[in-house]
Amino acid sequence: MWDQRASFKPFVVAGATAIVTGGALAAAIAAPSPTRHGVWAVAYLVLVLGVGQLVLGAGQALLAAEPLTPGAAALTSAAFNLSGAAIVLGVVTDRIVVFDIGAAVLFVVLVWLLYVVRRPARRGWALIAYRLFVAALIVSIPIGTLITTAGRS
């Protein structure tokens, strides 16, 4: 149980921070004068970096036969958050190269999180839901890349 808690903690802290930051951004910036980038950034912070990170952290902690060590969990969470920061920064500043680097790092992190549960401690609907969630995030990367770069020369 303590191993699971230690491997989940970095994801909880960062995920909760992203949700609060997204809410603050929505209240302070996006609500008074919504912009396409502002609304998108709020949604990304809350849904992917917030809720998504909580799901990913819980999944790897509860489903893996051997949960990540605290150090590996912190490194994985940090890489996930750095990729998210690069994606948000790339979108809001129209720096496609920054977005692309973030997307590439995100892809690696998500593949790693799938690999972590290759030998699950539990089988059933939770494992299927976790794998489908990670797969949906992986599939969304090229879709987001196409949408972000559409119409650019």
N, C-alpha and C positions, 0 to 999 in steps of 0.2 A: 504493500500500500504506500509506504513512504517513497519507494522508488518511483511509483506512478505520480505522486504529488510533486516530487522534485522535477520530473520531466515535463510536467504540465505548467508549473509556475511561470516560466518565462513567457509562455504563450498567453497565460491569463493576464499577466501584468501588461504586456504590450497590446493585447487585444482590447482590454478594458480602456487603456489609454487612447487607443485609436477611436473607439466609440465615443468617448468623452470629447476628444479633439474634433471629431466629425460633427458632433452636436454643437460644440462651441463655434466652429466654423460656420455651420448653418445659421446659427442665431446671430452671429456678429457680421458675417459677410454675405452669405448667399441669400438670406431672407430679405434684407432691405433692398438689395439690388442684384437679383439673381443673374448670373452669367452662365453660359454653357459650361465653361471650365469649372466655375465655382460649384455648381450643382453636381457635376460629375465627380469632383474631388470629394465632396461630402459623401456621396454614395459610395465611392471607392473606399474611403476611410472607414465608414461604418460597416459596410457589407463585406468587403474583402479583408482589409487589415484588422477589422474588429471582430465581427461575428465569424468570418471565415477562419481567422486565426484561432479563435476559441475552439471551433470544430476540429481543426487540424491538430491542435495541441491535445485535446481530449482524445481524439482518435488514436494518435500514436501512443499516448500514455496508457490508455485502457485496452487497446487491441493488440499491441505488439507483445510477443512472447517475452522479449527482453526490452523494456522501455529504454529510451535514450538515457544516457548518463546526464547528470545535471549540466555538465560542460557541453556535451553534444546538443542538449536541448536549448541551451542558451545560444550556442553558435547557430543552430538551425533557425531559431526565432529571430536572431539578429540578421541573418541573411535574408529571411523572409521580409523583415521590416525595411532593410536597406533596399531590397528590390522594389518594394512598394513605394518607398520614398522617391526612388529614381523614376518610377513610372509616373507618379503624381507630378513630380518636378518637370519631367519631360513633357507631359501633356500641357500643364498650365503655362509653361514657358515656350512651348512649340519647339523644343529641342528633341528632335526625333532620335538622335543618337543616344541621348540619356534614357529616353523611353525604351529603346531597343536593348540597351545594357540591362536595365531593370527587368525587362521581359525575359531575357536570357537567364538571368540569375533566378528569377521566379520559377522558370521551367526546371532548372536544376534542383531547386529546393523541393518542388512538388514531386519530382521523380524520386528524390531521396525519401520523402515522406511515404510514398507508396512502397518503396523498398523496405523501409523499417517494419512494415506490417506484412512482409512476405511470408513469415511464419507466425500466424496470429495466435494469441492466447485464447481467443474466442472466435467462433464462427457464427454465422447467422446474419440477421438483417442489419445489425450495426456495422459489421465488416463490409457488407455490400454497400450500405449507404455511404460509408467513409470512402470506399474506393470510387464510387460514382461521383461523390463530391469532388474528390481530387481530380478525377478524369474531366469533370465539367470545367474546373479551373484551368486545367491544361489545355483543353479545347478552346477556351475563351482567349488564350494568349494570342494565337494567330488571328482570331477574329478581331480582337482589340487592336492589333497591329495594323490590320487592313483598314479598319475604321479610322484610326489615328492618321494613317498616311494617305488615305484616299484624297485624290484631288491635288496632291502635291507634285511638283515637278522635280 
